[in-house]
Amino acid sequence: MAEQGSTGNVIAALASFFIPGLGQLIQGRMIKAGIMFVLAGVIWFISFGTMGWVIHLWSIIDAARYRAGE
């Protein structure tokens, strides 16, 4: 998963579509995966399911645009 737009990043973005942070976990970014998962869950709970999409979308875009080594 070295290049932006690589197959690995596409798979990671799809994984994050289903569970926020799962794509980051696949990419080996454990701390960011935990932050995305917990933050999305907390915001989903607090806002009754309305603002959780912000973190969810951020997780998908972050997984898709990730470049190893940066």
Distance bins in CASP14 RR format, pairs under 12 A and 6 or more apart:
PFRMAT RR
TARGET T0000
AUTHOR 0000-0000-0000
RMODE 2
METHOD distances of the structure
MODEL  1
1 7 0 0 0 0 1 0 0 0 0 0 0
1 8 1 0 1 0 0 0 0 0 0 0 0
1 9 1 0 0 1 0 0 0 0 0 0 0
1 10 0 0 0 0 1 0 0 0 0 0 0
1 11 0 0 0 0 1 0 0 0 0 0 0
1 12 1 0 0 1 0 0 0 0 0 0 0
1 13 0 0 0 0 0 1 0 0 0 0 0
1 23 0 0 0 0 0 1 0 0 0 0 0
1 24 0 0 0 0 0 1 0 0 0 0 0
1 26 0 0 0 0 1 0 0 0 0 0 0
1 27 1 0 1 0 0 0 0 0 0 0 0
1 28 0 0 0 0 1 0 0 0 0 0 0
1 29 0 0 0 0 0 1 0 0 0 0 0
1 63 0 0 0 0 1 0 0 0 0 0 0
1 64 0 0 0 0 0 1 0 0 0 0 0
1 65 0 0 0 0 0 1 0 0 0 0 0
1 66 1 0 0 1 0 0 0 0 0 0 0
1 67 0 0 0 0 1 0 0 0 0 0 0
1 68 1 0 1 0 0 0 0 0 0 0 0
1 69 0 0 0 0 0 1 0 0 0 0 0
2 8 0 0 0 0 1 0 0 0 0 0 0
2 9 0 0 0 0 1 0 0 0 0 0 0
2 27 0 0 0 0 0 1 0 0 0 0 0
2 66 0 0 0 0 1 0 0 0 0 0 0
2 67 1 0 0 1 0 0 0 0 0 0 0
2 68 1 0 1 0 0 0 0 0 0 0 0
2 69 0 0 0 0 1 0 0 0 0 0 0
2 70 0 0 0 0 0 1 0 0 0 0 0
3 9 1 0 0 1 0 0 0 0 0 0 0
3 10 0 0 0 0 0 1 0 0 0 0 0
3 64 0 0 0 0 0 1 0 0 0 0 0
3 65 0 0 0 0 0 1 0 0 0 0 0
3 66 0 0 0 0 1 0 0 0 0 0 0
3 67 1 0 0 1 0 0 0 0 0 0 0
3 68 0 0 0 0 1 0 0 0 0 0 0
3 69 0 0 0 0 0 1 0 0 0 0 0
3 70 0 0 0 0 0 1 0 0 0 0 0
4 10 0 0 0 0 0 1 0 0 0 0 0
4 12 0 0 0 0 0 1 0 0 0 0 0
4 13 0 0 0 0 0 1 0 0 0 0 0
4 27 0 0 0 0 0 1 0 0 0 0 0
4 61 0 0 0 0 0 1 0 0 0 0 0
4 62 0 0 0 0 0 1 0 0 0 0 0
4 63 0 0 0 0 0 1 0 0 0 0 0
4 64 1 0 0 1 0 0 0 0 0 0 0
4 65 1 0 1 0 0 0 0 0 0 0 0
4 66 1 0 0 1 0 0 0 0 0 0 0
4 67 1 0 1 0 0 0 0 0 0 0 0
4 68 0 0 0 0 1 0 0 0 0 0 0
4 69 0 0 0 0 0 1 0 0 0 0 0
4 70 0 0 0 0 1 0 0 0 0 0 0
5 11 0 0 0 0 0 1 0 0 0 0 0
5 12 0 0 0 0 1 0 0 0 0 0 0
5 13 0 0 0 0 1 0 0 0 0 0 0
5 61 0 0 0 0 0 1 0 0 0 0 0
5 63 0 0 0 0 0 1 0 0 0 0 0
5 64 1 0 0 1 0 0 0 0 0 0 0
5 65 1 0 0 1 0 0 0 0 0 0 0
5 66 0 0 0 0 1 0 0 0 0 0 0
5 67 0 0 0 0 1 0 0 0 0 0 0
5 68 0 0 0 0 0 1 0 0 0 0 0
6 12 0 0 0 0 1 0 0 0 0 0 0
6 13 0 0 0 0 0 1 0 0 0 0 0
6 27 0 0 0 0 0 1 0 0 0 0 0
6 63 0 0 0 0 0 1 0 0 0 0 0
6 64 0 0 0 0 1 0 0 0 0 0 0
6 65 0 0 0 0 0 1 0 0 0 0 0
6 66 0 0 0 0 1 0 0 0 0 0 0
6 67 0 0 0 0 1 0 0 0 0 0 0
6 68 0 0 0 0 1 0 0 0 0 0 0
7 13 0 0 0 0 0 1 0 0 0 0 0
7 14 0 0 0 0 0 1 0 0 0 0 0
7 26 0 0 0 0 0 1 0 0 0 0 0
7 64 0 0 0 0 0 1 0 0 0 0 0
8 14 0 0 0 0 1 0 0 0 0 0 0
8 15 0 0 0 0 1 0 0 0 0 0 0
8 16 0 0 0 0 0 1 0 0 0 0 0
8 23 0 0 0 0 1 0 0 0 0 0 0
8 26 1 0 0 1 0 0 0 0 0 0 0
8 27 1 0 0 1 0 0 0 0 0 0 0
8 28 0 0 0 0 0 1 0 0 0 0 0
8 63 0 0 0 0 1 0 0 0 0 0 0
8 64 0 0 0 0 1 0 0 0 0 0 0
8 66 0 0 0 0 1 0 0 0 0 0 0
8 67 0 0 0 0 0 1 0 0 0 0 0
8 68 0 0 0 0 0 1 0 0 0 0 0
9 15 0 0 0 0 0 1 0 0 0 0 0
9 16 0 0 0 0 0 1 0 0 0 0 0
9 23 0 0 0 0 1 0 0 0 0 0 0
9 24 0 0 0 0 0 1 0 0 0 0 0
9 26 0 0 0 0 1 0 0 0 0 0 0
9 27 1 0 0 1 0 0 0 0 0 0 0
9 60 0 0 0 0 0 1 0 0 0 0 0
9 61 0 0 0 0 0 1 0 0 0 0 0
9 62 0 0 0 0 0 1 0 0 0 0 0
9 63 1 0 0 1 0 0 0 0 0 0 0
9 64 1 0 1 0 0 0 0 0 0 0 0
9 65 1 0 0 1 0 0 0 0 0 0 0
9 66 1 0 1 0 0 0 0 0 0 0 0
9 67 0 0 0 0 1 0 0 0 0 0 0
9 68 0 0 0 0 1 0 0 0 0 0 0
10 16 0 0 0 0 0 1 0 0 0 0 0
10 17 0 0 0 0 0 1 0 0 0 0 0
10 23 0 0 0 0 0 1 0 0 0 0 0
10 26 0 0 0 0 0 1 0 0 0 0 0
10 27 0 0 0 0 0 1 0 0 0 0 0
10 60 0 0 0 0 0 1 0 0 0 0 0
10 63 0 0 0 0 1 0 0 0 0 0 0
10 64 1 0 0 1 0 0 0 0 0 0 0
10 65 0 0 0 0 0 1 0 0 0 0 0
10 66 0 0 0 0 0 1 0 0 0 0 0
11 17 0 0 0 0 0 1 0 0 0 0 0
11 18 0 0 0 0 0 1 0 0 0 0 0
11 22 0 0 0 0 0 1 0 0 0 0 0
11 23 1 0 0 1 0 0 0 0 0 0 0
11 25 0 0 0 0 0 1 0 0 0 0 0
11 26 1 0 0 1 0 0 0 0 0 0 0
11 27 0 0 0 0 1 0 0 0 0 0 0
11 60 0 0 0 0 0 1 0 0 0 0 0
11 63 0 0 0 0 1 0 0 0 0 0 0
11 64 0 0 0 0 1 0 0 0 0 0 0
11 66 0 0 0 0 0 1 0 0 0 0 0
12 18 0 0 0 0 0 1 0 0 0 0 0
12 19 0 0 0 0 0 1 0 0 0 0 0
12 20 0 0 0 0 0 1 0 0 0 0 0
12 21 0 0 0 0 1 0 0 0 0 0 0
12 22 1 0 0 1 0 0 0 0 0 0 0
12 23 1 1 0 0 0 0 0 0 0 0 0
12 24 1 0 0 1 0 0 0 0 0 0 0
12 25 0 0 0 0 1 0 0 0 0 0 0
12 26 1 0 1 0 0 0 0 0 0 0 0
12 27 1 0 1 0 0 0 0 0 0 0 0
12 28 0 0 0 0 1 0 0 0 0 0 0
12 29 0 0 0 0 1 0 0 0 0 0 0
12 32 0 0 0 0 0 1 0 0 0 0 0
12 33 0 0 0 0 0 1 0 0 0 0 0
12 36 0 0 0 0 0 1 0 0 0 0 0
12 59 0 0 0 0 1 0 0 0 0 0 0
12 60 0 0 0 0 1 0 0 0 0 0 0
12 61 0 0 0 0 0 1 0 0 0 0 0
12 62 0 0 0 0 1 0 0 0 0 0 0
12 63 1 1 0 0 0 0 0 0 0 0 0
12 64 1 0 0 1 0 0 0 0 0 0 0
12 65 0 0 0 0 0 1 0 0 0 0 0
12 66 1 0 0 1 0 0 0 0 0 0 0
12 68 0 0 0 0 0 1 0 0 0 0 0
13 20 0 0 0 0 0 1 0 0 0 0 0
13 21 0 0 0 0 0 1 0 0 0 0 0
13 22 0 0 0 0 1 0 0 0 0 0 0
13 23 1 0 0 1 0 0 0 0 0 0 0
13 24 0 0 0 0 0 1 0 0 0 0 0
13 26 0 0 0 0 1 0 0 0 0 0 0
13 27 0 0 0 0 0 1 0 0 0 0 0
13 56 0 0 0 0 0 1 0 0 0 0 0
13 57 0 0 0 0 0 1 0 0 0 0 0
13 58 0 0 0 0 0 1 0 0 0 0 0
13 59 0 0 0 0 1 0 0 0 0 0 0
13 60 1 0 1 0 0 0 0 0 0 0 0
13 61 1 0 0 1 0 0 0 0 0 0 0
13 62 0 0 0 0 1 0 0 0 0 0 0
13 63 1 0 1 0 0 0 0 0 0 0 0
13 64 1 1 0 0 0 0 0 0 0 0 0
13 65 0 0 0 0 1 0 0 0 0 0 0
13 66 0 0 0 0 1 0 0 0 0 0 0
14 22 0 0 0 0 1 0 0 0 0 0 0
14 23 0 0 0 0 1 0 0 0 0 0 0
14 26 0 0 0 0 1 0 0 0 0 0 0
14 59 0 0 0 0 0 1 0 0 0 0 0
14 60 0 0 0 0 1 0 0 0 0 0 0
14 63 0 0 0 0 1 0 0 0 0 0 0
14 64 0 0 0 0 1 0 0 0 0 0 0
15 21 1 0 0 1 0 0 0 0 0 0 0
15 22 1 0 1 0 0 0 0 0 0 0 0
15 23 1 0 1 0 0 0 0 0 0 0 0
15 24 0 0 0 0 1 0 0 0 0 0 0
15 25 1 0 0 1 0 0 0 0 0 0 0
15 26 1 0 1 0 0 0 0 0 0 0 0
15 27 0 0 0 0 1 0 0 0 0 0 0
15 28 0 0 0 0 0 1 0 0 0 0 0
15 33 0 0 0 0 0 1 0 0 0 0 0
15 36 0 0 0 0 0 1 0 0 0 0 0
15 37 0 0 0 0 0 1 0 0 0 0 0
15 59 0 0 0 0 1 0 0 0 0 0 0
15 60 0 0 0 0 1 0 0 0 0 0 0
15 63 1 0 0 1 0 0 0 0 0 0 0
15 64 0 0 0 0 0 1 0 0 0 0 0
16 22 1 0 1 0 0 0 0 0 0 0 0
16 23 1 0 1 0 0 0 0 0 0 0 0
16 24 1 0 0 1 0 0 0 0 0 0 0
16 25 0 0 0 0 1 0 0 0 0 0 0
16 26 0 0 0 0 1 0 0 0 0 0 0
16 27 0 0 0 0 1 0 0 0 0 0 0
16 29 0 0 0 0 0 1 0 0 0 0 0
16 32 0 0 0 0 0 1 0 0 0 0 0
16 33 0 0 0 0 1 0 0 0 0 0 0
16 34 0 0 0 0 0 1 0 0 0 0 0
16 36 1 0 0 1 0 0 0 0 0 0 0
16 37 0 0 0 0 1 0 0 0 0 0 0
16 40 0 0 0 0 1 0 0 0 0 0 0
16 55 0 0 0 0 0 1 0 0 0 0 0
16 56 1 0 0 1 0 0 0 0 0 0 0
16 57 0 0 0 0 1 0 0 0 0 0 0
16 58 0 0 0 0 1 0 0 0 0 0 0
16 59 1 0 1 0 0 0 0 0 0 0 0
16 60 1 0 1 0 0 0 0 0 0 0 0
16 61 0 0 0 0 1 0 0 0 0 0 0
16 62 1 0 0 1 0 0 0 0 0 0 0
16 63 1 0 1 0 0 0 0 0 0 0 0
16 64 0 0 0 0 1 0 0 0 0 0 0
16 65 0 0 0 0 0 1 0 0 0 0 0
16 66 0 0 0 0 0 1 0 0 0 0 0
17 23 0 0 0 0 1 0 0 0 0 0 0
17 53 0 0 0 0 0 1 0 0 0 0 0
17 56 0 0 0 0 1 0 0 0 0 0 0
17 57 0 0 0 0 1 0 0 0 0 0 0
17 59 0 0 0 0 1 0 0 0 0 0 0
17 60 1 0 1 0 0 0 0 0 0 0 0
17 61 0 0 0 0 0 1 0 0 0 0 0
17 63 0 0 0 0 1 0 0 0 0 0 0
17 64 0 0 0 0 1 0 0 0 0 0 0
18 25 0 0 0 0 0 1 0 0 0 0 0
18 26 0 0 0 0 0 1 0 0 0 0 0
18 37 0 0 0 0 0 1 0 0 0 0 0
18 40 0 0 0 0 0 1 0 0 0 0 0
18 56 0 0 0 0 1 0 0 0 0 0 0
18 59 0 0 0 0 0 1 0 0 0 0 0
18 60 0 0 0 0 1 0 0 0 0 0 0
18 63 0 0 0 0 0 1 0 0 0 0 0
19 25 0 0 0 0 1 0 0 0 0 0 0
19 26 0 0 0 0 0 1 0 0 0 0 0
19 33 0 0 0 0 1 0 0 0 0 0 0
19 34 0 0 0 0 0 1 0 0 0 0 0
19 36 0 0 0 0 1 0 0 0 0 0 0
19 37 1 0 0 1 0 0 0 0 0 0 0
19 40 0 0 0 0 1 0 0 0 0 0 0
19 41 0 0 0 0 0 1 0 0 0 0 0
19 44 0 0 0 0 0 1 0 0 0 0 0
19 55 0 0 0 0 0 1 0 0 0 0 0
19 56 0 0 0 0 1 0 0 0 0 0 0
19 59 0 0 0 0 1 0 0 0 0 0 0
19 60 0 0 0 0 0 1 0 0 0 0 0
19 63 0 0 0 0 0 1 0 0 0 0 0
20 32 0 0 0 0 0 1 0 0 0 0 0
20 33 0 0 0 0 1 0 0 0 0 0 0
20 34 0 0 0 0 1 0 0 0 0 0 0
20 35 0 0 0 0 1 0 0 0 0 0 0
20 36 1 0 1 0 0 0 0 0 0 0 0
20 37 1 0 1 0 0 0 0 0 0 0 0
20 38 0 0 0 0 1 0 0 0 0 0 0
20 39 1 0 0 1 0 0 0 0 0 0 0
20 40 1 1 0 0 0 0 0 0 0 0 0
20 41 1 0 0 1 0 0 0 0 0 0 0
20 42 0 0 0 0 0 1 0 0 0 0 0
20 43 0 0 0 0 1 0 0 0 0 0 0
20 44 0 0 0 0 1 0 0 0 0 0 0
20 52 0 0 0 0 1 0 0 0 0 0 0
20 53 0 0 0 0 1 0 0 0 0 0 0
20 54 0 0 0 0 0 1 0 0 0 0 0
20 55 1 0 0 1 0 0 0 0 0 0 0
20 56 1 0 1 0 0 0 0 0 0 0 0
20 57 0 0 0 0 1 0 0 0 0 0 0
20 58 0 0 0 0 1 0 0 0 0 0 0
20 59 1 0 1 0 0 0 0 0 0 0 0
20 60 1 0 0 1 0 0 0 0 0 0 0
20 61 0 0 0 0 0 1 0 0 0 0 0
20 62 0 0 0 0 1 0 0 0 0 0 0
20 63 0 0 0 0 1 0 0 0 0 0 0
21 27 0 0 0 0 1 0 0 0 0 0 0
21 28 0 0 0 0 0 1 0 0 0 0 0
21 29 0 0 0 0 1 0 0 0 0 0 0
21 30 0 0 0 0 0 1 0 0 0 0 0
21 31 0 0 0 0 0 1 0 0 0 0 0
21 32 1 0 0 1 0 0 0 0 0 0 0
21 33 1 0 1 0 0 0 0 0 0 0 0
21 34 1 0 0 1 0 0 0 0 0 0 0
21 35 0 0 0 0 1 0 0 0 0 0 0
21 36 1 1 0 0 0 0 0 0 0 0 0
21 37 1 0 1 0 0 0 0 0 0 0 0
21 38 0 0 0 0 1 0 0 0 0 0 0
21 39 0 0 0 0 1 0 0 0 0 0 0
21 40 1 0 0 1 0 0 0 0 0 0 0
21 41 0 0 0 0 0 1 0 0 0 0 0
21 55 0 0 0 0 1 0 0 0 0 0 0
21 56 0 0 0 0 1 0 0 0 0 0 0
21 57 0 0 0 0 0 1 0 0 0 0 0
21 58 0 0 0 0 1 0 0 0 0 0 0
21 59 1 0 1 0 0 0 0 0 0 0 0
21 60 0 0 0 0 1 0 0 0 0 0 0
21 61 0 0 0 0 0 1 0 0 0 0 0
21 62 0 0 0 0 1 0 0 0 0 0 0
21 63 1 0 0 1 0 0 0 0 0 0 0
21 66 0 0 0 0 0 1 0 0 0 0 0
22 28 0 0 0 0 0 1 0 0 0 0 0
22 29 0 0 0 0 0 1 0 0 0 0 0
22 30 0 0 0 0 0 1 0 0 0 0 0
22 32 0 0 0 0 0 1 0 0 0 0 0
22 33 1 0 0 1 0 0 0 0 0 0 0
22 34 0 0 0 0 0 1 0 0 0 0 0
22 36 0 0 0 0 1 0 0 0 0 0 0
22 37 1 0 0 1 0 0 0 0 0 0 0
22 40 0 0 0 0 0 1 0 0 0 0 0
22 56 0 0 0 0 0 1 0 0 0 0 0
22 59 0 0 0 0 1 0 0 0 0 0 0
22 60 0 0 0 0 0 1 0 0 0 0 0
22 62 0 0 0 0 0 1 0 0 0 0 0
22 63 0 0 0 0 1 0 0 0 0 0 0
23 29 0 0 0 0 1 0 0 0 0 0 0
23 30 0 0 0 0 0 1 0 0 0 0 0
23 32 0 0 0 0 1 0 0 0 0 0 0
23 33 1 0 0 1 0 0 0 0 0 0 0
23 34 0 0 0 0 0 1 0 0 0 0 0
23 36 0 0 0 0 1 0 0 0 0 0 0
23 37 0 0 0 0 0 1 0 0 0 0 0
23 56 0 0 0 0 0 1 0 0 0 0 0
23 59 1 0 0 1 0 0 0 0 0 0 0
23 60 0 0 0 0 1 0 0 0 0 0 0
23 61 0 0 0 0 0 1 0 0 0 0 0
23 62 0 0 0 0 1 0 0 0 0 0 0
23 63 1 0 1 0 0 0 0 0 0 0 0
23 64 0 0 0 0 1 0 0 0 0 0 0
23 65 0 0 0 0 0 1 0 0 0 0 0
23 66 0 0 0 0 1 0 0 0 0 0 0
24 30 1 0 0 1 0 0 0 0 0 0 0
24 31 0 0 0 0 1 0 0 0 0 0 0
24 32 1 0 1 0 0 0 0 0 0 0 0
24 33 1 1 0 0 0 0 0 0 0 0 0
24 34 1 0 0 1 0 0 0 0 0 0 0
24 35 0 0 0 0 1 0 0 0 0 0 0
24 36 1 0 1 0 0 0 0 0 0 0 0
24 37 0 0 0 0 1 0 0 0 0 0 0
24 39 0 0 0 0 0 1 0 0 0 0 0
24 40 0 0 0 0 0 1 0 0 0 0 0
24 55 0 0 0 0 0 1 0 0 0 0 0
24 58 0 0 0 0 0 1 0 0 0 0 0
24 59 1 0 0 1 0 0 0 0 0 0 0
24 60 0 0 0 0 0 1 0 0 0 0 0
24 61 0 0 0 0 0 1 0 0 0 0 0
24 62 1 0 0 1 0 0 0 0 0 0 0
24 63 1 0 1 0 0 0 0 0 0 0 0
24 64 0 0 0 0 0 1 0 0 0 0 0
24 65 0 0 0 0 0 1 0 0 0 0 0
24 66 1 0 0 1 0 0 0 0 0 0 0
25 31 0 0 0 0 0 1 0 0 0 0 0
25 32 0 0 0 0 1 0 0 0 0 0 0
25 33 1 1 0 0 0 0 0 0 0 0 0
25 34 1 0 0 1 0 0 0 0 0 0 0
25 35 0 0 0 0 0 1 0 0 0 0 0
25 36 0 0 0 0 1 0 0 0 0 0 0
25 37 0 0 0 0 1 0 0 0 0 0 0
25 59 0 0 0 0 0 1 0 0 0 0 0
25 63 0 0 0 0 1 0 0 0 0 0 0
25 66 0 0 0 0 0 1 0 0 0 0 0
26 32 0 0 0 0 0 1 0 0 0 0 0
26 33 0 0 0 0 1 0 0 0 0 0 0
26 59 0 0 0 0 0 1 0 0 0 0 0
26 63 1 0 0 1 0 0 0 0 0 0 0
26 66 0 0 0 0 0 1 0 0 0 0 0
27 33 0 0 0 0 1 0 0 0 0 0 0
27 36 0 0 0 0 0 1 0 0 0 0 0
27 59 0 0 0 0 0 1 0 0 0 0 0
27 62 0 0 0 0 1 0 0 0 0 0 0
27 63 1 0 0 1 0 0 0 0 0 0 0
27 64 0 0 0 0 0 1 0 0 0 0 0
27 65 0 0 0 0 0 1 0 0 0 0 0
27 66 1 0 1 0 0 0 0 0 0 0 0
27 67 0 0 0 0 0 1 0 0 0 0 0
27 68 1 0 0 1 0 0 0 0 0 0 0
27 69 0 0 0 0 0 1 0 0 0 0 0
27 70 0 0 0 0 0 1 0 0 0 0 0
28 34 0 0 0 0 0 1 0 0 0 0 0
28 63 0 0 0 0 0 1 0 0 0 0 0
28 66 0 0 0 0 1 0 0 0 0 0 0
28 68 0 0 0 0 1 0 0 0 0 0 0
28 69 0 0 0 0 0 1 0 0 0 0 0
29 35 0 0 0 0 1 0 0 0 0 0 0
29 36 0 0 0 0 1 0 0 0 0 0 0
29 37 0 0 0 0 0 1 0 0 0 0 0
29 59 0 0 0 0 0 1 0 0 0 0 0
29 62 0 0 0 0 1 0 0 0 0 0 0
29 63 0 0 0 0 1 0 0 0 0 0 0
29 66 1 0 0 1 0 0 0 0 0 0 0
29 67 0 0 0 0 0 1 0 0 0 0 0
29 68 0 0 0 0 1 0 0 0 0 0 0
29 69 0 0 0 0 0 1 0 0 0 0 0
29 70 0 0 0 0 0 1 0 0 0 0 0
30 36 0 0 0 0 0 1 0 0 0 0 0
30 37 0 0 0 0 0 1 0 0 0 0 0
31 37 0 0 0 0 0 1 0 0 0 0 0
31 38 0 0 0 0 0 1 0 0 0 0 0
32 38 0 0 0 0 0 1 0 0 0 0 0
32 39 0 0 0 0 0 1 0 0 0 0 0
32 55 0 0 0 0 0 1 0 0 0 0 0
32 58 0 0 0 0 0 1 0 0 0 0 0
32 59 0 0 0 0 1 0 0 0 0 0 0
32 62 1 0 0 1 0 0 0 0 0 0 0
32 63 0 0 0 0 1 0 0 0 0 0 0
32 66 0 0 0 0 1 0 0 0 0 0 0
33 39 0 0 0 0 0 1 0 0 0 0 0
33 40 0 0 0 0 0 1 0 0 0 0 0
33 59 0 0 0 0 1 0 0 0 0 0 0
33 62 0 0 0 0 0 1 0 0 0 0 0
33 63 0 0 0 0 1 0 0 0 0 0 0
33 66 0 0 0 0 0 1 0 0 0 0 0
34 40 0 0 0 0 1 0 0 0 0 0 0
34 41 0 0 0 0 0 1 0 0 0 0 0
34 42 0 0 0 0 0 1 0 0 0 0 0
34 55 0 0 0 0 0 1 0 0 0 0 0
34 59 0 0 0 0 0 1 0 0 0 0 0
35 41 0 0 0 0 0 1 0 0 0 0 0
35 42 0 0 0 0 0 1 0 0 0 0 0
35 43 0 0 0 0 0 1 0 0 0 0 0
35 55 0 0 0 0 1 0 0 0 0 0 0
35 58 0 0 0 0 0 1 0 0 0 0 0
35 59 0 0 0 0 1 0 0 0 0 0 0
35 62 0 0 0 0 0 1 0 0 0 0 0
36 42 0 0 0 0 0 1 0 0 0 0 0
36 43 0 0 0 0 0 1 0 0 0 0 0
36 52 0 0 0 0 0 1 0 0 0 0 0
36 54 0 0 0 0 0 1 0 0 0 0 0
36 55 1 0 0 1 0 0 0 0 0 0 0
36 56 0 0 0 0 1 0 0 0 0 0 0
36 57 0 0 0 0 0 1 0 0 0 0 0
36 58 1 0 0 1 0 0 0 0 0 0 0
36 59 1 0 1 0 0 0 0 0 0 0 0
36 60 0 0 0 0 1 0 0 0 0 0 0
36 61 0 0 0 0 0 1 0 0 0 0 0
36 62 1 0 0 1 0 0 0 0 0 0 0
36 63 0 0 0 0 1 0 0 0 0 0 0
37 43 0 0 0 0 0 1 0 0 0 0 0
37 44 0 0 0 0 0 1 0 0 0 0 0
37 52 0 0 0 0 0 1 0 0 0 0 0
37 55 0 0 0 0 1 0 0 0 0 0 0
37 56 0 0 0 0 0 1 0 0 0 0 0
37 59 0 0 0 0 1 0 0 0 0 0 0
38 44 0 0 0 0 0 1 0 0 0 0 0
38 45 0 0 0 0 0 1 0 0 0 0 0
38 55 0 0 0 0 1 0 0 0 0 0 0
38 59 0 0 0 0 0 1 0 0 0 0 0
39 45 0 0 0 0 0 1 0 0 0 0 0
39 46 0 0 0 0 0 1 0 0 0 0 0
39 47 0 0 0 0 0 1 0 0 0 0 0
39 51 0 0 0 0 0 1 0 0 0 0 0
39 52 0 0 0 0 1 0 0 0 0 0 0
39 54 0 0 0 0 1 0 0 0 0 0 0
39 55 1 0 1 0 0 0 0 0 0 0 0
39 56 0 0 0 0 1 0 0 0 0 0 0
39 58 0 0 0 0 1 0 0 0 0 0 0
39 59 0 0 0 0 1 0 0 0 0 0 0
39 62 0 0 0 0 0 1 0 0 0 0 0
40 46 0 0 0 0 0 1 0 0 0 0 0
40 47 0 0 0 0 0 1 0 0 0 0 0
40 49 0 0 0 0 0 1 0 0 0 0 0
40 51 0 0 0 0 1 0 0 0 0 0 0
40 52 1 0 1 0 0 0 0 0 0 0 0
40 53 0 0 0 0 1 0 0 0 0 0 0
40 54 0 0 0 0 1 0 0 0 0 0 0
40 55 1 0 1 0 0 0 0 0 0 0 0
40 56 1 0 1 0 0 0 0 0 0 0 0
40 57 0 0 0 0 1 0 0 0 0 0 0
40 58 0 0 0 0 1 0 0 0 0 0 0
40 59 1 0 0 1 0 0 0 0 0 0 0
40 60 0 0 0 0 0 1 0 0 0 0 0
40 62 0 0 0 0 0 1 0 0 0 0 0
41 47 0 0 0 0 1 0 0 0 0 0 0
41 48 0 0 0 0 0 1 0 0 0 0 0
41 49 0 0 0 0 1 0 0 0 0 0 0
41 51 0 0 0 0 0 1 0 0 0 0 0
41 52 1 0 0 1 0 0 0 0 0 0 0
41 53 0 0 0 0 0 1 0 0 0 0 0
41 54 0 0 0 0 0 1 0 0 0 0 0
41 55 1 0 0 1 0 0 0 0 0 0 0
41 56 0 0 0 0 1 0 0 0 0 0 0
41 59 0 0 0 0 0 1 0 0 0 0 0
42 49 0 0 0 0 0 1 0 0 0 0 0
42 51 0 0 0 0 0 1 0 0 0 0 0
42 52 0 0 0 0 1 0 0 0 0 0 0
42 55 0 0 0 0 1 0 0 0 0 0 0
43 49 0 0 0 0 1 0 0 0 0 0 0
43 50 0 0 0 0 1 0 0 0 0 0 0
43 51 1 0 1 0 0 0 0 0 0 0 0
43 52 1 0 1 0 0 0 0 0 0 0 0
43 53 0 0 0 0 1 0 0 0 0 0 0
43 54 1 0 0 1 0 0 0 0 0 0 0
43 55 1 0 1 0 0 0 0 0 0 0 0
43 56 0 0 0 0 1 0 0 0 0 0 0
43 57 0 0 0 0 0 1 0 0 0 0 0
43 58 0 0 0 0 0 1 0 0 0 0 0
43 59 0 0 0 0 0 1 0 0 0 0 0
44 50 0 0 0 0 1 0 0 0 0 0 0
44 51 1 0 0 1 0 0 0 0 0 0 0
44 52 1 0 1 0 0 0 0 0 0 0 0
44 53 0 0 0 0 1 0 0 0 0 0 0
44 54 0 0 0 0 0 1 0 0 0 0 0
44 55 0 0 0 0 1 0 0 0 0 0 0
44 56 0 0 0 0 1 0 0 0 0 0 0
45 51 0 0 0 0 0 1 0 0 0 0 0
45 52 0 0 0 0 1 0 0 0 0 0 0
45 55 0 0 0 0 0 1 0 0 0 0 0
46 52 0 0 0 0 1 0 0 0 0 0 0
46 55 0 0 0 0 0 1 0 0 0 0 0
47 53 0 0 0 0 1 0 0 0 0 0 0
47 54 0 0 0 0 1 0 0 0 0 0 0
47 55 0 0 0 0 0 1 0 0 0 0 0
47 56 0 0 0 0 0 1 0 0 0 0 0
49 55 0 0 0 0 0 1 0 0 0 0 0
49 56 0 0 0 0 0 1 0 0 0 0 0
50 56 0 0 0 0 0 1 0 0 0 0 0
51 57 0 0 0 0 0 1 0 0 0 0 0
51 58 0 0 0 0 0 1 0 0 0 0 0
52 58 0 0 0 0 1 0 0 0 0 0 0
52 59 0 0 0 0 0 1 0 0 0 0 0
53 59 0 0 0 0 0 1 0 0 0 0 0
53 60 0 0 0 0 0 1 0 0 0 0 0
54 60 0 0 0 0 0 1 0 0 0 0 0
54 61 0 0 0 0 0 1 0 0 0 0 0
55 61 0 0 0 0 0 1 0 0 0 0 0
55 62 0 0 0 0 0 1 0 0 0 0 0
56 62 0 0 0 0 0 1 0 0 0 0 0
56 63 0 0 0 0 0 1 0 0 0 0 0
57 63 0 0 0 0 0 1 0 0 0 0 0
57 64 0 0 0 0 0 1 0 0 0 0 0
58 64 0 0 0 0 0 1 0 0 0 0 0
58 65 0 0 0 0 0 1 0 0 0 0 0
59 65 0 0 0 0 0 1 0 0 0 0 0
59 66 0 0 0 0 0 1 0 0 0 0 0
60 66 0 0 0 0 0 1 0 0 0 0 0
END
